[in-house]
Amino acid sequence: SCGVSGPVVFKLLSGTYPSILIDTTFSGVNSTNTITFTSSAGEADSVIIQSNATALTLKKTHNLNFTKLTFDVQSGSVGVDFTDTCSNILIKNCKIKMSTSTTSSSVTGINKGSNTFSINNLSIIKNTINGGYTSINLNGASTLTAMGNNIRIDSNTMSNAYRYGFNALDYIH
């Protein structure tokens, strides 16, 4: 409850962990004083966030980095799900594993499915996203309040998606 006064790095020990929900804005966090979650072994395969639903849910949170982690939803639906306004989020050098035989549109690697809020300053860089219906889905709206700004999707490997590698519906302005 005291917040942070500098950059914080959580180095997760090798192993398999249950789903994560982050539904808060941390006191003292800003573009310099970020919170990073990463593998202590330095390899995405060492830390597996596994779920039969959603591996990582982000809601009303800002200035977070996720690096060198695996989000395993091969028996689930969404690797990383944005469920309310977020900003300054980095997902880098991660792996997202989904079913490679699904035909269900609810199975998505990185998802912003609602058209009622925005995500700003989102960077999705050098990830491996395998399987699912859609690798990356960003659902916007015809109003500027639900469209994101400063979205960077760079050098990702997306394979075995049933329908879309990348789907941006009403998101770019």
Stockholm file with secondary structure:
# STOCKHOLM 1.0

chainA/1-173         SCGVSGPVVFKLLSGTYPSILIDTTFSGVNSTNTITFTSSAGEADSVIIQSNATALTLKKTHNLNFTKLTFDVQSGSVGVDFTDTCSNILIKNCKIKMSTSTTSSSVTGINKGSNTFSINNLSIIKNTINGGYTSINLNGASTLTAMGNNIRIDSNTMSNAYRYGFNALDYIH
#=GR chainA/1-173 SS CCCCSSCEEEEECSEEECCEEECSCCTTCCSSSCEEEEETTSCGGGEEEECSSEEEEECSCEEEEEESCEEEETTSSEEEEECSCEEEEEEESCEEEECSSCCCTTCEEEEECCSSSCEEEEEEESCEEESSSEEEEEECCSSGGGSCSSEEEESCEEECCSSEEEEEESCCC
#=GC SS_cons         CCCCSSCEEEEECSEEECCEEECSCCTTCCSSSCEEEEETTSCGGGEEEECSSEEEEECSCEEEEEESCEEEETTSSEEEEECSCEEEEEEESCEEEECSSCCCTTCEEEEECCSSSCEEEEEEESCEEESSSEEEEEECCSSGGGSCSSEEEESCEEECCSSEEEEEESCCC
//
